[in-house]
Amino acid sequence: MRAVVYRGPNDVEVTDVPDATVQDPTDVLVKITTTNICGSDLHMYEGRTSVEEGKVLGHENMGVVVEVGPAVSRVKVGDRVSVPFNIACGTCRNCLHGWTSFCLRTNPIEGMVGAAYGYANMGPYDGGQAEYLRVPFGDVNLLTLPEGTEHENDFTMLSDIFPTGWHGTELAGVVPGDDVAVFGAGPVGLMAAHSALIKGAARVFVVDQQADRLRLAESIGAIGVDFSAGDPVEQIMDATRGRGTDRGVEAVGYQAHDPSGEEHPELVLDNLVSVVRATGGIGVVGVYMPQDPGARTEAAQQGRIGFDYGTFFTKGQSMGTGQAPVMRYNRQLRDLIVAGRATPGFIVSHELPLDDAAEGYARFDRREDGWTKVLLRPEALAS
């Protein structure tokens, strides 16, 4: 089958790889209809992780079931499904408590919990930027969708970024009437803004410097804050008459940088501590790594990020972190899409054939104007 394979920093190749197959009784084989390039894929693409050469990439996947293992009873051949990026066993302590993003059984790498498709340190699983994908524990993991091709661009966000954006607002504690600051207007940040507005936030400030992304934020009713035009904390404090926001979402991660492009991994955390009011909440869904050999400082290379913890403590703020347990949210978010209450596909900028993945990676990584969210299609969808 054709698949997107990591070859080294800034180098991916679409090539033939062994077919995905049913290997265990609980496996399901999915024919991919849409798979996305995620902003976190760019960490691997840029050589900022320990991903091995030859890895099939892709953790944002959806498609149609074409084969099931003998122990699969819920999912059927022909089902249209969304594949959460978390690979969960469904029976360990964390899974039973709803923390499928921290499954204790699916990642054999020592010291790691939680598994995912096609990602560094997340287990031996191939990704879905390919024609087919093997899904372990298929009855546990797969979300069934309405038949056909309707809402394809919306539903493809259910595997990761829409639940991740929603998770950011959950970790922050967003409730109706809150003012919310979202740092980062990439796909996850835009999904966090969309989620906060669906939840009834009074105002959502979205901080970035990319004009196209800020326009998208404003198109859904958020307030764009361009940090290249001045200190974003000052801009938001002025807009809130010095009060600050009730909640904040970190959707940038360890490659946060200033307007000149110089990296400061603590920058967004410091800004959120400053802009969120005393006793307010912060949700961190931007990716941070235990090791980052490409970081500027020795501490950051070891995953040690020195943010303004003293002020955080003094203000009595709370902070939640970590990857989203997709299955905690995806059914509800699917139904919001079907009802027309959520339209996460508004962020899609490009829909490319799978064979054009290398170009998609390169242009998305360069943050070219208008390249906001790239979808890959192994074959054309039926009209």
C-alpha positions as YAML, in Angstrom:
chain: A
units: angstrom
residues:
- id: 1
  name: MET
  ca: [0.00, 0.00, 0.00]
- id: 2
  name: ARG
  ca: [1.03, 3.64, -0.37]
- id: 3
  name: ALA
  ca: [2.01, 5.50, 2.78]
- id: 4
  name: VAL
  ca: [3.83, 8.60, 4.05]
- id: 5
  name: VAL
  ca: [7.17, 7.52, 5.53]
- id: 6
  name: TYR
  ca: [9.58, 9.59, 7.63]
- id: 7
  name: ARG
  ca: [13.09, 9.61, 6.12]
- id: 8
  name: GLY
  ca: [14.81, 12.25, 8.24]
- id: 9
  name: PRO
  ca: [14.57, 15.94, 9.15]
- id: 10
  name: ASN
  ca: [12.43, 17.80, 6.59]
- id: 11
  name: ASP
  ca: [12.11, 14.66, 4.49]
- id: 12
  name: VAL
  ca: [9.02, 12.51, 4.07]
- id: 13
  name: GLU
  ca: [8.33, 10.17, 1.17]
- id: 14
  name: VAL
  ca: [5.18, 8.59, -0.21]
- id: 15
  name: THR
  ca: [6.17, 5.04, -1.06]
- id: 16
  name: ASP
  ca: [5.04, 1.43, -1.03]
- id: 17
  name: VAL
  ca: [5.06, -0.30, 2.37]
- id: 18
  name: PRO
  ca: [3.73, -3.69, 3.50]
- id: 19
  name: ASP
  ca: [-0.07, -3.78, 3.63]
- id: 20
  name: ALA
  ca: [-1.73, -3.16, 6.96]
- id: 21
  name: THR
  ca: [-3.43, -6.35, 8.10]
- id: 22
  name: VAL
  ca: [-5.47, -7.81, 10.95]
- id: 23
  name: GLN
  ca: [-2.86, -9.27, 13.31]
- id: 24
  name: ASP
  ca: [-4.78, -9.88, 16.54]
- id: 25
  name: PRO
  ca: [-8.35, -11.04, 17.21]
- id: 26
  name: THR
  ca: [-9.41, -7.56, 18.41]
- id: 27
  name: ASP
  ca: [-7.99, -5.73, 15.35]
- id: 28
  name: VAL
  ca: [-10.00, -3.83, 12.78]
- id: 29
  name: LEU
  ca: [-8.70, -2.88, 9.33]
- id: 30
  name: VAL
  ca: [-9.79, 0.56, 8.11]
- id: 31
  name: LYS
  ca: [-9.58, 1.85, 4.55]
- id: 32
  name: ILE
  ca: [-8.57, 5.49, 4.98]
- id: 33
  name: THR
  ca: [-10.76, 8.13, 3.35]
- id: 34
  name: THR
  ca: [-9.22, 11.21, 5.00]
- id: 35
  name: THR
  ca: [-6.05, 11.63, 7.05]
- id: 36
  name: ASN
  ca: [-4.65, 14.94, 8.24]
- id: 37
  name: ILE
  ca: [-1.26, 16.54, 8.73]
- id: 38
  name: CYS
  ca: [-1.19, 17.64, 12.37]
- id: 39
  name: GLY
  ca: [0.88, 20.49, 13.75]
- id: 40
  name: SER
  ca: [2.53, 18.00, 16.10]
- id: 41
  name: ASP
  ca: [3.62, 15.97, 13.05]
- id: 42
  name: LEU
  ca: [5.84, 18.93, 12.27]
- id: 43
  name: HIS
  ca: [7.87, 18.32, 15.43]
- id: 44
  name: MET
  ca: [8.91, 14.99, 13.90]
- id: 45
  name: TYR
  ca: [9.26, 16.46, 10.41]
- id: 46
  name: GLU
  ca: [11.68, 19.10, 11.70]
- id: 47
  name: GLY
  ca: [13.81, 16.49, 13.48]
- id: 48
  name: ARG
  ca: [12.80, 17.61, 16.98]
- id: 49
  name: THR
  ca: [11.85, 14.12, 18.22]
- id: 50
  name: SER
  ca: [13.34, 10.64, 18.38]
- id: 51
  name: VAL
  ca: [11.03, 9.20, 15.71]
- id: 52
  name: GLU
  ca: [12.76, 6.44, 13.81]
- id: 53
  name: GLU
  ca: [13.47, 6.57, 10.09]
- id: 54
  name: GLY
  ca: [10.93, 4.50, 8.16]
- id: 55
  name: LYS
  ca: [7.99, 5.28, 10.47]
- id: 56
  name: VAL
  ca: [4.62, 5.54, 8.72]
- id: 57
  name: LEU
  ca: [3.18, 8.83, 9.97]
- id: 58
  name: GLY
  ca: [-0.34, 10.01, 10.67]
- id: 59
  name: HIS
  ca: [-2.53, 10.00, 13.77]
- id: 60
  name: GLU
  ca: [-5.60, 11.93, 12.55]
- id: 61
  name: ASN
  ca: [-7.51, 9.29, 10.63]
- id: 62
  name: MET
  ca: [-10.96, 8.28, 9.45]
- id: 63
  name: GLY
  ca: [-12.30, 5.80, 6.95]
- id: 64
  name: VAL
  ca: [-14.41, 2.71, 6.34]
- id: 65
  name: VAL
  ca: [-14.04, -0.70, 8.00]
- id: 66
  name: VAL
  ca: [-13.01, -3.40, 5.51]
- id: 67
  name: GLU
  ca: [-12.08, -6.29, 7.83]
- id: 68
  name: VAL
  ca: [-12.56, -7.24, 11.48]
- id: 69
  name: GLY
  ca: [-10.82, -9.77, 13.72]
- id: 70
  name: PRO
  ca: [-12.72, -12.74, 15.14]
- id: 71
  name: ALA
  ca: [-13.08, -11.14, 18.59]
- id: 72
  name: VAL
  ca: [-14.68, -7.94, 17.23]
- id: 73
  name: SER
  ca: [-18.44, -7.82, 17.86]
- id: 74
  name: ARG
  ca: [-19.53, -4.15, 17.82]
- id: 75
  name: VAL
  ca: [-17.84, -2.74, 14.72]
- id: 76
  name: LYS
  ca: [-18.93, -4.12, 11.36]
- id: 77
  name: VAL
  ca: [-17.49, -4.20, 7.85]
- id: 78
  name: GLY
  ca: [-18.80, -1.17, 6.00]
- id: 79
  name: ASP
  ca: [-18.97, 1.10, 9.08]
- id: 80
  name: ARG
  ca: [-17.73, 4.62, 8.56]
- id: 81
  name: VAL
  ca: [-15.49, 5.43, 11.51]
- id: 82
  name: SER
  ca: [-13.33, 8.04, 13.19]
- id: 83
  name: VAL
  ca: [-10.10, 6.69, 14.69]
- id: 84
  name: PRO
  ca: [-9.04, 8.43, 17.93]
- id: 85
  name: PHE
  ca: [-5.31, 9.10, 17.96]
- id: 86
  name: ASN
  ca: [-5.13, 7.41, 21.38]
- id: 87
  name: ILE
  ca: [-4.76, 3.63, 21.23]
- id: 88
  name: ALA
  ca: [-6.55, 2.34, 24.31]
- id: 89
  name: CYS
  ca: [-7.00, -1.16, 25.67]
- id: 90
  name: GLY
  ca: [-10.24, -0.21, 27.38]
- id: 91
  name: THR
  ca: [-9.58, -2.33, 30.48]
- id: 92
  name: CYS
  ca: [-6.62, -0.87, 32.39]
- id: 93
  name: ARG
  ca: [-7.12, 1.41, 35.38]
- id: 94
  name: ASN
  ca: [-6.65, 4.62, 33.39]
- id: 95
  name: CYS
  ca: [-8.93, 3.54, 30.54]
- id: 96
  name: LEU
  ca: [-11.66, 2.53, 32.99]
- id: 97
  name: HIS
  ca: [-11.45, 6.01, 34.53]
- id: 98
  name: GLY
  ca: [-11.75, 7.69, 31.13]
- id: 99
  name: TRP
  ca: [-8.06, 8.51, 30.66]
- id: 100
  name: THR
  ca: [-7.58, 6.63, 27.39]
- id: 101
  name: SER
  ca: [-4.73, 8.98, 26.48]
- id: 102
  name: PHE
  ca: [-2.74, 7.39, 29.31]
- id: 103
  name: CYS
  ca: [-3.48, 3.71, 28.67]
- id: 104
  name: LEU
  ca: [-1.20, 1.51, 30.73]
- id: 105
  name: ARG
  ca: [-1.09, -1.48, 28.36]
- id: 106
  name: THR
  ca: [-0.66, -0.32, 24.77]
- id: 107
  name: ASN
  ca: [2.77, 1.34, 24.86]
- id: 108
  name: PRO
  ca: [5.65, -1.09, 25.52]
- id: 109
  name: ILE
  ca: [8.28, 1.66, 25.73]
- id: 110
  name: GLU
  ca: [9.70, 1.82, 29.26]
- id: 111
  name: GLY
  ca: [8.59, 4.85, 31.19]
- id: 112
  name: MET
  ca: [5.88, 5.81, 28.71]
- id: 113
  name: VAL
  ca: [2.11, 5.63, 29.13]
- id: 114
  name: GLY
  ca: [-0.37, 6.14, 26.33]
- id: 115
  name: ALA
  ca: [0.00, 5.07, 22.71]
- id: 116
  name: ALA
  ca: [-0.77, 6.62, 19.34]
- id: 117
  name: TYR
  ca: [-0.47, 5.97, 15.64]
- id: 118
  name: GLY
  ca: [2.64, 7.03, 13.75]
- id: 119
  name: TYR
  ca: [4.25, 9.12, 16.45]
- id: 120
  name: ALA
  ca: [7.57, 9.24, 18.31]
- id: 121
  name: ASN
  ca: [7.68, 7.37, 21.64]
- id: 122
  name: MET
  ca: [4.02, 6.40, 21.35]
- id: 123
  name: GLY
  ca: [4.50, 2.73, 20.61]
- id: 124
  name: PRO
  ca: [5.25, 0.56, 17.57]
- id: 125
  name: TYR
  ca: [2.09, 1.46, 15.66]
- id: 126
  name: ASP
  ca: [2.10, 2.60, 12.05]
- id: 127
  name: GLY
  ca: [0.19, 5.76, 11.20]
- id: 128
  name: GLY
  ca: [-2.75, 6.29, 8.92]
- id: 129
  name: GLN
  ca: [-1.27, 8.60, 6.29]
- id: 130
  name: ALA
  ca: [-1.69, 5.56, 4.12]
- id: 131
  name: GLU
  ca: [-4.29, 3.61, 2.21]
- id: 132
  name: TYR
  ca: [-5.12, 1.32, 5.15]
- id: 133
  name: LEU
  ca: [-4.70, 1.34, 8.93]
- id: 134
  name: ARG
  ca: [-4.66, -1.45, 11.49]
- id: 135
  name: VAL
  ca: [-6.66, -0.43, 14.58]
- id: 136
  name: PRO
  ca: [-5.96, -2.48, 17.72]
- id: 137
  name: PHE
  ca: [-8.86, -3.06, 20.14]
- id: 138
  name: GLY
  ca: [-11.23, -1.89, 17.43]
- id: 139
  name: ASP
  ca: [-14.43, -2.35, 19.45]
- id: 140
  name: VAL
  ca: [-12.99, -0.06, 22.12]
- id: 141
  name: ASN
  ca: [-11.43, 2.62, 19.98]
- id: 142
  name: LEU
  ca: [-13.57, 3.27, 16.92]
- id: 143
  name: LEU
  ca: [-16.34, 5.88, 16.77]
- id: 144
  name: THR
  ca: [-19.02, 5.08, 14.21]
- id: 145
  name: LEU
  ca: [-20.28, 7.86, 11.97]
- id: 146
  name: PRO
  ca: [-23.29, 8.36, 9.70]
- id: 147
  name: GLU
  ca: [-22.92, 6.61, 6.35]
- id: 148
  name: GLY
  ca: [-21.81, 8.43, 3.21]
- id: 149
  name: THR
  ca: [-19.44, 11.37, 2.81]
- id: 150
  name: GLU
  ca: [-21.41, 14.16, 4.48]
- id: 151
  name: HIS
  ca: [-19.46, 16.21, 7.04]
- id: 152
  name: GLU
  ca: [-16.20, 14.52, 5.97]
- id: 153
  name: ASN
  ca: [-14.12, 17.63, 6.67]
- id: 154
  name: ASP
  ca: [-15.83, 18.15, 10.01]
- id: 155
  name: PHE
  ca: [-15.72, 14.52, 11.10]
- id: 156
  name: THR
  ca: [-12.02, 14.18, 10.28]
- id: 157
  name: MET
  ca: [-11.33, 16.65, 13.11]
- id: 158
  name: LEU
  ca: [-12.80, 14.19, 15.65]
- id: 159
  name: SER
  ca: [-9.69, 12.00, 15.74]
- id: 160
  name: ASP
  ca: [-7.56, 14.62, 17.48]
- id: 161
  name: ILE
  ca: [-7.71, 18.37, 17.19]
- id: 162
  name: PHE
  ca: [-11.38, 19.06, 17.95]
- id: 163
  name: PRO
  ca: [-11.33, 16.88, 21.10]
- id: 164
  name: THR
  ca: [-7.90, 18.32, 21.96]
- id: 165
  name: GLY
  ca: [-9.17, 21.88, 21.68]
- id: 166
  name: TRP
  ca: [-12.21, 20.93, 23.75]
- id: 167
  name: HIS
  ca: [-9.94, 19.25, 26.30]
- id: 168
  name: GLY
  ca: [-7.98, 22.47, 26.65]
- id: 169
  name: THR
  ca: [-11.15, 24.30, 27.65]
- id: 170
  name: GLU
  ca: [-12.08, 21.47, 30.04]
- id: 171
  name: LEU
  ca: [-8.67, 21.56, 31.71]
- id: 172
  name: ALA
  ca: [-8.99, 25.34, 32.04]
- id: 173
  name: GLY
  ca: [-12.51, 25.03, 33.50]
- id: 174
  name: VAL
  ca: [-14.33, 27.19, 30.94]
- id: 175
  name: VAL
  ca: [-17.96, 27.89, 31.86]
- id: 176
  name: PRO
  ca: [-20.59, 30.18, 30.28]
- id: 177
  name: GLY
  ca: [-19.75, 33.87, 30.60]
- id: 178
  name: ASP
  ca: [-15.99, 33.40, 30.94]
- id: 179
  name: ASP
  ca: [-13.42, 35.49, 29.16]
- id: 180
  name: VAL
  ca: [-10.86, 33.12, 27.66]
- id: 181
  name: ALA
  ca: [-7.35, 33.67, 26.26]
- id: 182
  name: VAL
  ca: [-6.15, 31.10, 23.73]
- id: 183
  name: PHE
  ca: [-2.47, 31.32, 22.82]
- id: 184
  name: GLY
  ca: [-1.83, 29.85, 19.38]
- id: 185
  name: ALA
  ca: [-4.13, 30.08, 16.35]
- id: 186
  name: GLY
  ca: [-2.99, 26.86, 14.75]
- id: 187
  name: PRO
  ca: [-5.61, 24.15, 14.30]
- id: 188
  name: VAL
  ca: [-5.73, 23.18, 18.00]
- id: 189
  name: GLY
  ca: [-5.94, 26.79, 19.16]
- id: 190
  name: LEU
  ca: [-8.73, 27.48, 16.69]
- id: 191
  name: MET
  ca: [-10.54, 24.38, 17.94]
- id: 192
  name: ALA
  ca: [-10.12, 25.59, 21.53]
- id: 193
  name: ALA
  ca: [-11.62, 28.94, 20.55]
- id: 194
  name: HIS
  ca: [-14.49, 27.19, 18.72]
- id: 195
  name: SER
  ca: [-15.07, 24.99, 21.79]
- id: 196
  name: ALA
  ca: [-15.04, 27.91, 24.23]
- id: 197
  name: LEU
  ca: [-17.59, 29.78, 22.14]
- id: 198
  name: ILE
  ca: [-19.82, 26.70, 21.90]
- id: 199
  name: LYS
  ca: [-19.63, 26.48, 25.70]
- id: 200
  name: GLY
  ca: [-20.87, 30.06, 26.03]
- id: 201
  name: ALA
  ca: [-17.69, 32.04, 26.67]
- id: 202
  name: ALA
  ca: [-18.35, 35.77, 26.71]
- id: 203
  name: ARG
  ca: [-15.16, 36.65, 24.82]
- id: 204
  name: VAL
  ca: [-12.33, 34.57, 23.41]
- id: 205
  name: PHE
  ca: [-9.01, 36.23, 22.67]
- id: 206
  name: VAL
  ca: [-6.81, 34.29, 20.25]
- id: 207
  name: VAL
  ca: [-3.10, 35.19, 20.18]
- id: 208
  name: ASP
  ca: [-0.90, 34.60, 17.13]
- id: 209
  name: GLN
  ca: [1.04, 36.56, 14.54]
- id: 210
  name: GLN
  ca: [-0.15, 34.80, 11.37]
- id: 211
  name: ALA
  ca: [-2.72, 37.05, 9.73]
- id: 212
  name: ASP
  ca: [-4.56, 34.22, 7.96]
- id: 213
  name: ARG
  ca: [-5.02, 32.32, 11.22]
- id: 214
  name: LEU
  ca: [-6.19, 35.40, 13.08]
- id: 215
  name: ARG
  ca: [-8.75, 36.01, 10.34]
- id: 216
  name: LEU
  ca: [-10.06, 32.49, 10.83]
- id: 217
  name: ALA
  ca: [-10.36, 33.10, 14.57]
- id: 218
  name: GLU
  ca: [-12.30, 36.29, 13.94]
- id: 219
  name: SER
  ca: [-14.56, 34.53, 11.43]
- id: 220
  name: ILE
  ca: [-16.05, 32.43, 14.26]
- id: 221
  name: GLY
  ca: [-16.49, 35.37, 16.63]
- id: 222
  name: ALA
  ca: [-13.19, 35.33, 18.51]
- id: 223
  name: ILE
  ca: [-10.99, 38.41, 18.98]
- id: 224
  name: GLY
  ca: [-7.63, 38.24, 17.23]
- id: 225
  name: VAL
  ca: [-4.55, 39.45, 19.10]
- id: 226
  name: ASP
  ca: [-1.42, 39.93, 16.97]
- id: 227
  name: PHE
  ca: [1.62, 39.50, 19.22]
- id: 228
  name: SER
  ca: [3.91, 40.96, 16.56]
- id: 229
  name: ALA
  ca: [2.08, 44.28, 17.06]
- id: 230
  name: GLY
  ca: [2.80, 44.45, 20.78]
- id: 231
  name: ASP
  ca: [2.80, 42.57, 24.08]
- id: 232
  name: PRO
  ca: [-0.25, 40.27, 23.94]
- id: 233
  name: VAL
  ca: [-0.68, 40.40, 27.72]
- id: 234
  name: GLU
  ca: [-0.95, 44.19, 27.60]
- id: 235
  name: GLN
  ca: [-3.39, 44.01, 24.70]
- id: 236
  name: ILE
  ca: [-5.68, 41.60, 26.55]
- id: 237
  name: MET
  ca: [-5.37, 43.43, 29.88]
- id: 238
  name: ASP
  ca: [-6.37, 46.66, 28.14]
- id: 239
  name: ALA
  ca: [-9.37, 44.92, 26.53]
- id: 240
  name: THR
  ca: [-10.47, 43.54, 29.91]
- id: 241
  name: ARG
  ca: [-9.83, 46.85, 31.76]
- id: 242
  name: GLY
  ca: [-7.02, 45.32, 33.75]
- id: 243
  name: ARG
  ca: [-9.03, 42.38, 35.05]
- id: 244
  name: GLY
  ca: [-7.50, 39.70, 32.85]
- id: 245
  name: THR
  ca: [-9.29, 36.61, 31.60]
- id: 246
  name: ASP
  ca: [-10.98, 33.90, 33.63]
- id: 247
  name: ARG
  ca: [-9.35, 31.05, 31.73]
- id: 248
  name: GLY
  ca: [-6.47, 30.40, 29.36]
- id: 249
  name: VAL
  ca: [-5.50, 27.68, 26.91]
- id: 250
  name: GLU
  ca: [-1.92, 26.94, 25.87]
- id: 251
  name: ALA
  ca: [-2.05, 25.63, 22.28]
- id: 252
  name: VAL
  ca: [1.55, 26.33, 21.23]
- id: 253
  name: GLY
  ca: [3.92, 23.98, 23.07]
- id: 254
  name: TYR
  ca: [7.64, 23.77, 23.51]
- id: 255
  name: GLN
  ca: [8.52, 25.57, 20.28]
- id: 256
  name: ALA
  ca: [6.97, 28.85, 21.43]
- id: 257
  name: HIS
  ca: [8.85, 31.82, 20.02]
- id: 258
  name: ASP
  ca: [8.94, 35.60, 20.08]
- id: 259
  name: PRO
  ca: [8.11, 37.81, 17.06]
- id: 260
  name: SER
  ca: [11.69, 37.48, 15.79]
- id: 261
  name: GLY
  ca: [11.38, 33.69, 15.71]
- id: 262
  name: GLU
  ca: [13.68, 33.00, 18.68]
- id: 263
  name: GLU
  ca: [12.41, 30.10, 20.79]
- id: 264
  name: HIS
  ca: [11.42, 30.55, 24.42]
- id: 265
  name: PRO
  ca: [9.59, 27.40, 25.59]
- id: 266
  name: GLU
  ca: [8.36, 29.15, 28.75]
- id: 267
  name: LEU
  ca: [6.99, 32.19, 26.91]
- id: 268
  name: VAL
  ca: [3.35, 31.19, 26.55]
- id: 269
  name: LEU
  ca: [3.16, 29.74, 30.06]
- id: 270
  name: ASP
  ca: [4.48, 33.01, 31.46]
- id: 271
  name: ASN
  ca: [2.00, 35.02, 29.39]
- id: 272
  name: LEU
  ca: [-0.91, 32.91, 30.59]
- id: 273
  name: VAL
  ca: [0.13, 33.22, 34.23]
- id: 274
  name: SER
  ca: [0.17, 36.99, 33.69]
- id: 275
  name: VAL
  ca: [-3.09, 37.33, 31.79]
- id: 276
  name: VAL
  ca: [-5.34, 34.88, 33.68]
- id: 277
  name: ARG
  ca: [-6.90, 36.36, 36.81]
- id: 278
  name: ALA
  ca: [-6.17, 35.14, 40.33]
- id: 279
  name: THR
  ca: [-7.80, 31.71, 40.95]
- id: 280
  name: GLY
  ca: [-8.37, 31.29, 37.20]
- id: 281
  name: GLY
  ca: [-7.61, 28.13, 35.26]
- id: 282
  name: ILE
  ca: [-5.08, 27.24, 32.56]
- id: 283
  name: GLY
  ca: [-5.30, 24.26, 30.22]
- id: 284
  name: VAL
  ca: [-2.10, 23.15, 28.48]
- id: 285
  name: VAL
  ca: [-2.59, 21.05, 25.35]
- id: 286
  name: GLY
  ca: [0.40, 22.30, 23.38]
- id: 287
  name: VAL
  ca: [3.03, 19.55, 23.18]
- id: 288
  name: TYR
  ca: [5.97, 19.49, 25.59]
- id: 289
  name: MET
  ca: [8.62, 16.75, 25.42]
- id: 290
  name: PRO
  ca: [10.68, 14.96, 28.10]
- id: 291
  name: GLN
  ca: [13.74, 15.57, 25.91]
- id: 292
  name: ASP
  ca: [14.30, 18.17, 23.19]
- id: 293
  name: PRO
  ca: [17.85, 17.96, 21.80]
- id: 294
  name: GLY
  ca: [17.15, 20.95, 19.56]
- id: 295
  name: ALA
  ca: [16.33, 23.33, 22.41]
- id: 296
  name: ARG
  ca: [18.37, 26.47, 23.09]
- id: 297
  name: THR
  ca: [19.28, 25.70, 26.71]
- id: 298
  name: GLU
  ca: [20.56, 22.61, 28.50]
- id: 299
  name: ALA
  ca: [17.58, 22.60, 30.84]
- id: 300
  name: ALA
  ca: [15.08, 22.76, 27.99]
- id: 301
  name: GLN
  ca: [16.92, 19.95, 26.22]
- id: 302
  name: GLN
  ca: [16.07, 17.83, 29.28]
- id: 303
  name: GLY
  ca: [12.42, 18.92, 29.24]
- id: 304
  name: ARG
  ca: [12.85, 21.34, 32.14]
- id: 305
  name: ILE
  ca: [10.85, 24.49, 31.42]
- id: 306
  name: GLY
  ca: [11.35, 27.31, 33.93]
- id: 307
  name: PHE
  ca: [8.10, 29.28, 33.86]
- id: 308
  name: ASP
  ca: [6.86, 31.87, 36.39]
- id: 309
  name: TYR
  ca: [5.73, 29.34, 38.99]
- id: 310
  name: GLY
  ca: [6.03, 31.85, 41.83]
- id: 311
  name: THR
  ca: [3.36, 34.12, 40.37]
- id: 312
  name: PHE
  ca: [1.28, 31.09, 39.39]
- id: 313
  name: PHE
  ca: [1.31, 29.96, 43.03]
- id: 314
  name: THR
  ca: [0.72, 33.42, 44.44]
- id: 315
  name: LYS
  ca: [-2.34, 33.95, 42.21]
- id: 316
  name: GLY
  ca: [-3.83, 30.60, 43.25]
- id: 317
  name: GLN
  ca: [-4.25, 29.51, 39.65]
- id: 318
  name: SER
  ca: [-4.87, 25.94, 38.57]
- id: 319
  name: MET
  ca: [-3.32, 24.16, 35.60]
- id: 320
  name: GLY
  ca: [-4.26, 20.97, 33.79]
- id: 321
  name: THR
  ca: [-2.05, 19.35, 31.18]
- id: 322
  name: GLY
  ca: [-1.69, 16.44, 28.83]
- id: 323
  name: GLN
  ca: [-2.97, 14.76, 25.72]
- id: 324
  name: ALA
  ca: [-6.71, 14.61, 25.21]
- id: 325
  name: PRO
  ca: [-8.60, 11.42, 26.06]
- id: 326
  name: VAL
  ca: [-10.44, 11.60, 22.74]
- id: 327
  name: MET
  ca: [-13.14, 9.07, 23.60]
- id: 328
  name: ARG
  ca: [-14.27, 11.21, 26.53]
- id: 329
  name: TYR
  ca: [-15.53, 13.80, 24.05]
- id: 330
  name: ASN
  ca: [-15.78, 12.49, 20.48]
- id: 331
  name: ARG
  ca: [-19.33, 11.13, 20.58]
- id: 332
  name: GLN
  ca: [-20.73, 14.37, 21.91]
- id: 333
  name: LEU
  ca: [-18.69, 16.42, 19.44]
- id: 334
  name: ARG
  ca: [-19.87, 14.18, 16.56]
- id: 335
  name: ASP
  ca: [-23.46, 14.90, 17.55]
- id: 336
  name: LEU
  ca: [-22.79, 18.64, 17.74]
- id: 337
  name: ILE
  ca: [-21.52, 18.43, 14.16]
- id: 338
  name: VAL
  ca: [-24.55, 16.47, 12.96]
- id: 339
  name: ALA
  ca: [-26.84, 19.02, 14.64]
- id: 340
  name: GLY
  ca: [-25.01, 21.92, 12.99]
- id: 341
  name: ARG
  ca: [-23.82, 23.35, 16.31]
- id: 342
  name: ALA
  ca: [-20.13, 22.67, 15.59]
- id: 343
  name: THR
  ca: [-18.35, 23.18, 12.26]
- id: 344
  name: PRO
  ca: [-14.68, 22.34, 12.92]
- id: 345
  name: GLY
  ca: [-14.02, 21.91, 9.19]
- id: 346
  name: PHE
  ca: [-13.86, 25.70, 8.88]
- id: 347
  name: ILE
  ca: [-10.10, 25.45, 9.41]
- id: 348
  name: VAL
  ca: [-9.46, 23.26, 6.34]
- id: 349
  name: SER
  ca: [-7.34, 25.10, 3.80]
- id: 350
  name: HIS
  ca: [-6.07, 22.30, 1.51]
- id: 351
  name: GLU
  ca: [-7.25, 18.86, 0.43]
- id: 352
  name: LEU
  ca: [-4.48, 16.96, -1.35]
- id: 353
  name: PRO
  ca: [-4.00, 13.50, -2.82]
- id: 354
  name: LEU
  ca: [-1.88, 11.29, -0.59]
- id: 355
  name: ASP
  ca: [0.90, 11.35, -3.19]
- id: 356
  name: ASP
  ca: [1.26, 15.13, -2.63]
- id: 357
  name: ALA
  ca: [1.99, 14.71, 1.10]
- id: 358
  name: ALA
  ca: [5.63, 15.82, 0.87]
- id: 359
  name: GLU
  ca: [4.58, 19.16, -0.61]
- id: 360
  name: GLY
  ca: [1.86, 19.49, 2.00]
- id: 361
  name: TYR
  ca: [4.33, 18.91, 4.83]
- id: 362
  name: ALA
  ca: [6.83, 21.39, 3.43]
- id: 363
  name: ARG
  ca: [4.36, 24.21, 2.85]
- id: 364
  name: PHE
  ca: [2.50, 23.66, 6.12]
- id: 365
  name: ASP
  ca: [5.83, 23.63, 7.97]
- id: 366
  name: ARG
  ca: [6.82, 26.94, 6.38]
- id: 367
  name: ARG
  ca: [3.55, 28.43, 7.68]
- id: 368
  name: GLU
  ca: [2.82, 29.70, 4.20]
- id: 369
  name: ASP
  ca: [-0.09, 32.11, 4.05]
- id: 370
  name: GLY
  ca: [-3.35, 30.23, 3.84]
- id: 371
  name: TRP
  ca: [-1.89, 26.82, 4.77]
- id: 372
  name: THR
  ca: [-3.88, 26.27, 7.95]
- id: 373
  name: LYS
  ca: [-5.01, 22.63, 7.89]
- id: 374
  name: VAL
  ca: [-4.01, 20.05, 5.29]
- id: 375
  name: LEU
  ca: [-6.11, 16.94, 4.58]
- id: 376
  name: LEU
  ca: [-4.75, 14.00, 2.61]
- id: 377
  name: ARG
  ca: [-6.96, 11.72, 0.55]
- id: 378
  name: PRO
  ca: [-5.70, 8.28, -0.56]
- id: 379
  name: GLU
  ca: [-8.43, 8.38, -3.21]
- id: 380
  name: ALA
  ca: [-11.15, 10.78, -4.28]
- id: 381
  name: LEU
  ca: [-14.32, 10.73, -2.18]
- id: 382
  name: ALA
  ca: [-17.57, 9.79, -3.85]
- id: 383
  name: SER
  ca: [-19.64, 12.85, -4.70]
...
